[in-house]
Amino acid sequence: MRNNTASQAFGRDSSRQYREPSPRQSTPFVRVAPTRYSPLPNSRTVSPKGRPVWIALQAAMLSVGVALVGLLLFWPAAGIALMWNLIIPVAPALVTIAPGLWRNICPMATFHMLPQKLGIAQNRRMPEWGAAALGLIGMTLLFVVVPMRRIGLNVDGTLTAVMLLSAAVVAFVMGSLFEMRSGWCTSLCPIHPVERLYGTKPAITFKNARCDLCEGCSNPCPDSTPELTPTVTGATKVQQFLGNFLVGSFPGFVWGWYQVRDYAPDQVGTQAIITAYVWPLGACIVSYVIFKVGEHIFRHKDGARAILHRAFAAAAISTYYWYRLPGPASLLPDWFPLASHMVTTPFFLWFLVLRSPKRSWLKRPVMASTYWSNRFETTAKKNLIHVGATR
Ligand code: SF4
């Protein structure tokens, strides 16, 4: 259905498709027959030449995801090494430096958008309260699943595979029900809050390889908003609290998580579960209290408060790599951990706090229509569409 407004949006020759409205039709509506959407070379979505490249990258990442689940199920040692020692350690740096690249190729997003591509999505509008509820669930999942790594996921391939498959099914179902990316990528995905936290100052903005036309599925759209932070969020109090809490609590959460060791399946009991959750959640509350004190001190200084927010984001990712980068220490020279600490912490401090580019992750595609998302309706013949007049 999105295809049908393309000729309007680009002013293309659509004389064959356009039909004059009859006098009986209400004037705000125009009837447009289907046409094939092909973006102009300089449009804000990917060009016809770039499209096959992005599709190939998305297919490659989807194949990696499928292979990863296969490894986790049938060769767990290799699957766990690939998942927790390669993909996940690279992800924070990627979503910090080039979040748009990740958003364009994430295999879970490809699953989520599959119903759109297959033409079976119901395209229901996500209500504001729905986005807030899904955001709350997504963030709760983040704080529940990460400690679970210590008591199962880090060593149990089957459990990790089940988690990934469950997420893929939910992403697909949400993509079948809701408009564009509103059911998963911009709301329910548990990784999305981390993208918002670390992806504040991307080094590069990509064209949007997911949305041909913007249907305004999410407001604000995390992909298209320059200088997005967790606190640039919806109007509900829940969303505003979640954004603020994430910024303040995450450095402590990451630090606390590293204070717990991995438990083998036969060691997991009540004590292990309590330890796995008390350290990160306790530290995240301490971190949030410190953050709120800082916010109170700078309550009259917006600029200083913004720096405080970015400093907490830099502290979270620096803490992650402080503990993570030495990796298989026995294979590395003695000086490597110190060198990695000396490089990563100043780098993220500079990248997130001292730089000041106002970029978005992706360029917003041409708007389908001001009222596209909540005004469209298919006629009985299903080949004509009523599109609300663009203001
Ligand atoms: S660009 Fe538009 S359609 Fe795509 S995710 Fe953002 S708001 Fe939704």
Residues whose N, C-alpha, C, O or C-beta is under 5 A from the ligand:
A	BS01	SF4	M180 R181 C211 L213 C214 E215 G216 C217 S218 C221 D223 P365
